[in-house]
Amino acid sequence: MLDEVASKMDVADLMATMGAKARDASAPLAIATSRQKNAALVAMADAIIAGTDKILKANAIDMENAAGSDMAASFVDRLRLDADRIESMAEGMRAIATLKDPVGDVIAGWTRPNGLQIERVRTPLGVIGVIYESRPNVTADAGALCLKAGNAVILRGGSDSHNSSGAIHDCLVEGLKAAGLPEDAIQRVPVTDRQAVGEMLKGLGGAIDVIVPRGGKSLVERVQSEARVPVFAHLEGLCHVYVDASADLEMAKAIAVNAKMRRTGICGAAETLLVDTGAAGSHLAPLLDALTAAGCEIRASEDVKALYPKAVAASEADWSTEYLDAIISVALVNGIGGAVDHINRYSSNHTEAVIAEDPAVVERFMNEIDSAILLHNASTQFADGGEFGMGAEIGIATGKMHARGPVGVEQLTSFKYRVRGSGQVRP
């Protein structure tokens, strides 16, 4: 029904109306009780499970449309839904419902010598705009996280996931109704016209407080260059795994294969493997054999190719390429110093992992690399808000202002100061 109404409206007018509705909904949402928000989240999860067949039918239409396009395999994987992925969406919502409500949380408090009592308290951001491609599950994750943090949200999914996102959004609205919260707290842009994105980037007349893009490099670049409101984003996930000479070989093999091959199309997938020259004779070939056996193409530096002739020669562009595919670039580096130099030169500051038993190596890695997420002896595929215990994430931010790393409920809040006095005046 909403799609039919939208088709009769000018896109700019439609988006302005949605912005006004979101702003109106944000006020009661900001003061909604934890019980109300949690009840809505549970009702949404129930509605998603009950609507599994409807969601799968909608997704089948999107998948059929994708089959006739030139969409990359990684995007097709992100688009695809099945019963397990739908169950995971519902589980994520229930997990968010169990999280502590960040709104009203006192971050810090102190008393001044003049008796003024000062508190720094978490507050909702207001209205969040989320622009995403392919991943229909973002509809559920973003809607749930924004709700928990007391924010209204406007969701603009890609045209490729339009039907799937619509079916999921219907379930979110059911949950809001069941809990007595404003239906306009979670809105979905009902048109695929790209002008809608442009209108959101302008801020909808001051209605939108923050934009969160989730998608390919071209989408994120557009958002970052055109947005007139703050943006939480990462341009790409150029993630590295460094295997030190002190690394346990079996552990290194398991982590390298998982980091690259568990899901090649996610931003936390490893794109470059760096191996200590001190481990070239013992670790290099077994690592590359394990990756090859898992179906991964090896693009090797000159010295790696000399030791592993089956590899494809890497070009300079490979060190700065986010493949999102079963391809990995491999180089030998001169210990932790060489690894730090390579990562700091090519990294997108998303996620890096060090496999090592030498504590001095680990310490240097953690201190000298400035990416949002650093892991020791663990796969880069753990770069995910759900895996961090946040229930889910709205995205991963690599900037240094406000939110960094997985953006969960706490990161979707700001703060204000509450100051209590007893008649003080400033001299």
N, C-alpha and C positions, 0 to 999 in steps of 0.2 A: 504494500500500500504506500509506504514512504517513498519507494522508488518511483511509483507512478506520480505522486505529488511533485517530487523533485524534478521529474522530466518536464513539468510544465512551468518550472521556475527558472529564472536567470540564475546562473551559478553563483555570481557575486551576491545576489540577494539571498539565495539559499544558505550560503556560508555565513553571511552576516546574521541571519536568523538563528542558525545553529550556535554561533558565538554568543548571541544574547541569551539564548536558552541555557547554554552551559554556564555562563556567568550567574544567571539567576539560580541555577541548581547548586552552584558552588557554596552559596551562603548557608543553606540548611545542612548541606553535606559536611561543612567544616565543623558544625557543632553536633553532628549525629553521634549517638553513643556507640561505644565499641560493640555492644550487644546488637544494635541495629545493623551495623556494617557486617558483623560476622554472620548474622542471620541471612543477610543478602548473599554473602559469599557461598554459604552452604546451599541456599536455595538455587543459586546459579549452577553450582556443581551438580546438584540433583537434576536440574533441567537439562544440562549438557548430556548427562548419562541417559536420561529419558529420551532425548532428542538425537541419539546416536545415528539412527537410520536416516533421519532427515539430514543430518550433517554429512553423512557419507554420500548420500545422493547428490547433495550440492557439490561436494568435493569431486565426485565423478564427472560432473559437468566441467569443472575447472580443469581436471586432468585431461579430459578429452580435448578441450581447447588448447591445452599446452602441447598435446601430442602433434598438433598441426603447426606449431610455432618453432622458432629457433632458440627456445629457452635453454640455457645451460643445464647440464645434468644436476649440478648442485642446487639450482633453483627449483627444478622439478622435485628433487628429494624434499626440499623444504615445504613445497606445496602439498605433497601427498599426505593424506590422513588415513588412518586405519583405526580399528577399535582400541588398540593399545595406546595410540597417541591421543585419542579422545579421552580415554581413561586417565592418562597422565595430565591432561588439562584439568580435569575435574579434581584429581588428587592435588594438583598445584594450588587450586582455589581453596581446598580444605586446609592445606598447609598454611596458606596465607591467613586464613581465619584464626589459626592457632597462635599466630605471631602476636607479640605485644603491640598494642596500638601506639604508634609513635606520637600521635597528636596530644598535646598537653604535657608531654614528658618534659620534666625539668632537667635540662642538660647541665646546668651549673647554677649555683646560688652563693651569694656572699653578702656580708653586711659591711657598709662603709663606716668610718669613724663617726660620721654625723648621725648614724642610726638608720640611714636608708637601707632597706632590704631589697636586693636586686636578684632577679631570676632570669635566666635565659631559657625560653620555653619553645618547644617545637610547635610549628603551625603548618597547615597545608600550604602548598604553593599557590593553589587557586584553580586554574584551568590549564590542562596540559593537552597539547596536540601531538598525536603520535602518527607518523607517516611511515608506512612499511610496505615491503614487497614480499610476495610469495608465501610467507609464513602465516597461515590463517590462525595458528595457535597464539600469535601475538594479540589477536583480538581478545582472547580470554585472559592471557597473562597481564596485558597492559590495563584492561578494564578492571581486573581484580586488584592489582597493585595500587592503581590510582584511587580506587574506592577506599581501600584500607587506610591510605594516607590522607583521606578526606578531600581528595581532589575530584573535580569534574574532568571528563576527558572527551576529546573529539578524536575518533579513530578514522584514519584514511588508509585503508588497505589498498594494495595494488589491484589493477584490473584483472590480473591473472588469478587472484584468490577471491574475487568479488562475491561469488555465490557461497563459497565456504564461510567467509567472514560474516556474510549476512545471516546464515543459519546459526552461527555461534552467537552473534549479537542478539538474535531473538531470545536466546536462552538467558543472556545477561539481563535483558529487560524484564523477563519473567521473575528473576531473582530480586531485582529492585522493587517491583510491584509487591512481591510477597512480603518484603520487609518494610513496606511503607515509605521507601525513599524515592526521591524524584526520578522519574524515568529518563529525564534529560541529563542525569548525572553521567551516563555513558551513552554517547551518540556515535553513530557510524555515518560517515559521508556516503550517501546513497547513489552517488554518480561516479563514473570513472573518468570524467573530463579532467584533464591535467590542470585546468584553471583552478580547480578546487585546492590543489597543493599551493599554487601561487597565492591564493587568498589567505590560506593558513599561515604562510610565511610572512605575510604582511601583518599578522597578528589579529585579524578580524576586529579591527577598530578598538584594540586594547583588550579584547576579551581573553586572548591566549597569553599565558605567563611564560611558558616554556615549550619548546618543540623538541621531540625525540624522534630522530629518523632511524629506521632499521631497514637495511637493504644493501644494494650494491654500491660500489664506489661512486657511480654517476649520480645516484640519488643523494647520497650523503654530501657530495661536493656541491650539488645544487642547493641543498638546505643550508649548508654552512656559508655559502657565498651570498644567498638571497635573503636569509631570515632577518627580520627586524626585531626579533625577540631572542632571548638566550636559547642556546642549543646544547643538549647533552648528546654527545655522539662520539663514534670512532670512525675514521675514514676507511680503514681496512684492518684486518687481523693478520699482520705479517709476523707470525710467532716462530720462535726459535727453540730448539732443544740442544743444549751443550752437554756432550759426554766427556767427562774428565778422565784422565789416566787412572784416577783412584776409583772410578765407578765400578760397581759390580756388573759384570757383563750380562748375566741373565736378566737382571733388573733393567739394565739399559735397553736391551732388546725388547722386552715387554713394553716398556714405556714408550720407546720410539715408535713401535708399530701402532700402539693405541693412540698416541698423540696425533699421528698422521692419518690412520686408516679407520678408526672407529666410526667417525662421520667426517668425510673429507670436506663437506660443504658448509661447515660452521666456522664462525670467526675464530674459535679457539683451536682449530686444527693447525698442527705444526706445518710450516712451509719450508723451513731450513733446518738441517741437521749439521751441527758443528762437532767435530771430533778432535780431541787433543792429539797433536802429533806424537806425544808420548804413548798414545794408545793405538797408533796406526797399525802396528803389527799384530796386536792382540784383539782389538775391538772392531776395527773398521769393516773388514770382510764379513764377520758374523752379523753385524748390524745391518749391512746392506743386503746380505742374503735373506735375512728375516723380512725386511721391507719388500724385497723382490718377490719372495714367496707369498706375501700378502697381496700382491698385485700392484705394487707401487713402482712407478717409473723413477729411476735415479738420474738426476742431472748433476754431474760432478765437475768439480774444479779440476784443473790440469793434474795436480798431484794426486788427487783421489782417483782420477781415471787411469793414471799410470799404475796404480795398485789394484784397481777394479775395472778392467777393460770393458766389461759388459755395460758399463754406465754410458749414458749420453753426455756429451760435452756440454757444460753449462756456459751460457753467455752472461755478460754483465747484467743484462736485464733480469736474469733469473733470481738474483739476490734481492731484488725489490719487487718480486711478483707474488701476489696472493693467488695461488693456483685454484683453491677450492675444488681440488680434483686429486686423483691418486698420482700425484707427482710431488717429488721433494728435491730441493737443491741441497747438495752436500759439499762441505769444505773441511779441510784440515786447518786447525788454528794452533798457534803457539801457546798452549796452556790457557789459563783463565784470562790472562792479559789479552791474548789474541781473541778470545771469545767476547770479552767486553768490548773491544774495539770494533769487531764485526757487528755485533748487535746494536751498539750505539750508532753505527753508521747507517744501517739498513732498517732497523726496527721501526714499526709504526706505534711503538709504546703500548701495545696491547698486553701480550702475555709471553713470558719466557720461562724455560725450565732448565735447571742444572741437575745433572745426574753425577753425583760425586760422594765419596766417603770422607774426603779430606775437609775438615771443618774450616780451614783457612780459605780454601777455594770457595766454599759455600758463602762464607762471610763476605768475600770480595764481590761475588756475584750479586748478593742481596744489597750491598751498599753502593755499588758502582753502576748498576743498571737502573734506569729510571722509567721502567714500564709500569703500567697500572697494576699488573699481577705478576708476581714472581713465585715460582714453585721450586721446591727441592725434592728430588726423588719422587716426582709425581707427574702425571700426564697433563699437558696443556689443555686437554679436553675438560678439565675441572673448572675452567674459566666460565662459570655459570652461576647465576644467583641462587638457583635451586641447590646446587652442590655446596654453596657457601652457607646454606641454612637460612636463606632469605625467603624461602617458599617459591619464589620465581624472580625473574628480573624483567625490567622493561627494556633493558639494553646494557651495553658496557660502554662507559665513557672513558676516553683516554686523555681528556683535557685535565687541567689542574685547578679549575675553579669549581667550587661547590661539590659536585659529585664526581667520583673517580672509581673505576672498576665497575663491578656489577651494580646496577642502579635498582635498589629494592625499595621497600617502604620508607625507611629512614631517609634515604637520599631523595625521596619525593616530597620532603618537607623543607621548610625554611625555619626561621625562628623569630621571636620577638622578645623584647625585654619587658618584664613586669617589675615595676618599682613601687614599693610600699613605704610610705613615710608616716610621720606623726606630727605634721605641721612644719617641717623644715622649709626654710627659704634660703636662697643662695646669697651669701654676703657679697 
